[in-house]
Amino acid sequence: MYAWILRRLPGPPWLRTLQAVILVGLIITGLMTWVFPWISESSPWTESTLG
């Protein structure tokens, strides 16, 4: 998967590596911002039964 991403990015190898790191960072940020909070709200396993 990573080789496919690096082959698709333009530029010399050092620039492709930098672009890949930025791309992965953006994906992780998007997951932490929108996807994981949405999953935790709709998940029945996050409800606490201790009082």
Secondary structure by P-SEA (a helix, b strand, c coil): caaaaaaaccccaaaaaaaaaaaaaaaaaaaacccaaaaaaaccccccccc
